[in-house]
Amino acid sequence: MSPPSLDLLFREPAVLRRVIQTIGDALFVVDRDKRIIFFNQKAESLVGYKAEEVLSKRCVDGIHCEKCTGYCELFDKGEIVNTEVTLLARDGKIRVCRKNAYVLRDKDGVITGGVEFLHDITEWTQKVQEAEMQRRQLLRRQQLQTAILSSICEGVITLDPARRVTSISNRATEITGWSASEALGRTCGEVLGADCSDDCPVAGCMAGKSEAGRLTTLSRRDKESYPAFSLAKTLRDESGQPIGHVLVIEDRCGADAPVALGDGIVGSSTLMQGVYRLLQQVANSDVTVLITGESGTGKEVVARALHKMSLPEGAPFVAVNCAAIPENLLESELFGHVRGAFTGAVRDNPGRVREAEGGILFLDEIGDMPMSLQVKLLRFLQEREFQRVGDVATRKSNARVVAATNADLPSRVERGQFREDLYYRIKVVPIHVPPLRARREDIAPLATHILKGIAARLNRPELTLTPNCLERLLLHDWPGNVRELMNVLEYATTVCTAHRIRTIDLPPDLEDKVPQRYRGHYELPPGIESERIRSALEVSSGNRSAAARLVGMNRVTLYRKMKRYGLA
């Protein structure tokens, strides 16, 4: 049996017409005068005209091709192959097509017309354009991220769930000695020269902590050891699922302590390290803690750090300001009440103690608690029992009590304003938060940390502090402590019109509050001073005389400090 022949197709005009009517491309045929003599169904849907509307008309009246409005090459060249053209459809929309066209000849070779195929690639072209736009946006985002990471003083490394390096900042390559191409794909332990012990920050995050940090000794690629503070945080996608970790590494050569201690506490002073160590020691117990310190020192921050350390994520932290609630309402607010217990009690109130079940009840300004309520609080602390106002039932609670005050409780006890037995009951573990003026090395990291939060809230993430501005902050005595620092930075962020906060952006009265004992001879913390010298050397291209003028010291002093900080 002979194979089928295409001649059969051409001997059956009806079959051939059906084939060309239903093919996937628009197809139309013109005569020698460029008048349409055939228009298939796909051509109709492409341009929006019915065949009967365009038959016997010139092709330019039915197919509004950009080529047709100028010069048509078909009858001169004999064919058009894979040419991209745009058409204007009847509905006014632009169609992008791939065009192939051929002339038709009689048996003597004379051109009698032409046939054109148009393949609609509008949707495909749009997707290509969208993909290109997304590629450019991604490239710009990557460039921006690279620029941001390169501007950060600390080294930044991102890790996948298996702890393999997915990106590393320029500063991180300087600290570790690994280039980006060498570090990518390796484990963080290999790049940092660190062990993967239980107190590893990344391991802490994998165990459920939102962030974890530690001061440790790492090794560069050349095996040279160096002290560093590493802080890890879990990266999550839009649905909240962990997708890896970011690791911030600060080379602590020339510095005495870490910048951030973790669990929300920012600081590098010996005093704050003592506070943090004490919190770690009491984290796994349920003893009552009394946090003391001047107003604005961050006593609630310390309480929340203890909450993070000691309890699983999601455990309640309930804060009650004993000074802000009227005396006649404080008992009800604290222990709750039943409906009808007093005028206005239209429904049951479970109370803050019940809300804190399984978590921490933070009693702020406990020194201002009324004497009438102190005895009931004492009973609760001793027996873990309480009664709601108007109720006869006794209830149990396992909420841990953490109290805070800026008052001198021993003096209040002597004056009969605070119960002595309650005082000794709440100060099982006393933790004192030092004032900011006593830990000046914490001012720089605190200012940077606070500014990041304020700038993000005000949609100004590019804001940083100039060295002169930071020096001014270091000189201030901060009678209002961290709260005053927050207010100063809030003011500066609001009035600053540049990308960096300058001294002129600080509140006008800040200059007048600089203590005389600090003016002109306050020594900057080593980390700040070394960074100033490093920046001055970069700006002056290594010229030491010029760098000395920039930082305001003589050349001999500059060279001595360069040797101290390992910059010589």
HELIX and SHEET records of a PDB file:
HELIX    1   1 ASP A    7  ARG A   11  1                                   5    
HELIX    2   2 PRO A   13  THR A   22  1                                  10    
HELIX    3   3 GLN A   41  VAL A   47  1                                   7    
HELIX    4   4 ALA A   51  VAL A   54  1                                   4    
HELIX    5   5 CYS A   59  GLY A   62  1                                   4    
HELIX    6   6 LEU A   74  LYS A   77  1                                   4    
HELIX    7   7 THR A  122  SER A  151  1                                  30    
HELIX    8   8 ASN A  170  THR A  176  1                                   7    
HELIX    9   9 ALA A  180  ALA A  183  1                                   4    
HELIX   10  10 CYS A  188  LEU A  192  1                                   5    
HELIX   11  11 PRO A  201  MET A  206  1                                   6    
HELIX   12  12 THR A  270  VAL A  282  1                                  13    
HELIX   13  13 LYS A  299  SER A  310  1                                  12    
HELIX   14  14 GLU A  327  PHE A  335  1                                   9    
HELIX   15  15 GLY A  351  GLU A  355  1                                   5    
HELIX   16  16 ILE A  366  ASP A  368  5                                   3    
HELIX   17  17 MET A  371  GLU A  383  1                                  13    
HELIX   18  18 LEU A  409  GLU A  414  1                                   6    
HELIX   19  19 GLU A  420  ILE A  426  1                                   7    
HELIX   20  20 LEU A  436  ALA A  438  5                                   3    
HELIX   21  21 ARG A  440  ASP A  442  5                                   3    
HELIX   22  22 ILE A  443  ARG A  457  1                                  15    
HELIX   23  23 PRO A  467  LEU A  475  1                                   9    
HELIX   24  24 ASN A  481  VAL A  495  1                                  15    
HELIX   25  25 THR A  503  ASP A  505  5                                   3    
HELIX   26  26 PRO A  508  LYS A  513  5                                   6    
HELIX   27  27 GLN A  516  TYR A  518  5                                   3    
HELIX   28  28 PRO A  526  VAL A  539  1                                  14    
HELIX   29  29 ARG A  544  VAL A  551  1                                   8    
HELIX   30  30 ARG A  555  ARG A  564  1                                  10    
SHEET    1   A 5 ILE A  36  PHE A  39  0                                        
SHEET    2   A 5 ALA A  26  ASP A  31 -1                                        
SHEET    3   A 5 ILE A 111  ASP A 120 -1                                        
SHEET    4   A 5 ILE A  94  ARG A 105 -1                                        
SHEET    5   A 5 GLU A  79  LEU A  88 -1                                        
SHEET    1   B 5 VAL A 165  ILE A 168  0                                        
SHEET    2   B 5 GLY A 155  LEU A 159 -1                                        
SHEET    3   B 5 PRO A 242  ASP A 251 -1                                        
SHEET    4   B 5 SER A 225  ARG A 236 -1                                        
SHEET    5   B 5 GLU A 211  SER A 219 -1                                        
SHEET    1   C 2 ALA A 260  GLY A 262  0                                        
SHEET    2   C 2 ILE A 265  VAL A 266 -1                                        
SHEET    1   D 5 PHE A 317  ASN A 321  0                                        
SHEET    2   D 5 ILE A 360  ASP A 364  1                                        
SHEET    3   D 5 ARG A 400  THR A 405  1                                        
SHEET    4   D 5 VAL A 289  THR A 292  1                                        
SHEET    5   D 5 VAL A 429  HIS A 432  1                                        
SHEET    1   E 2 GLU A 385  PHE A 386  0                                        
SHEET    2   E 2 ARG A 395  LYS A 396 -1                                        
SHEET    1   F 2 THR A 464  LEU A 465  0                                        
SHEET    2   F 2 ARG A 500  ILE A 501  1                                        
END                                                                             
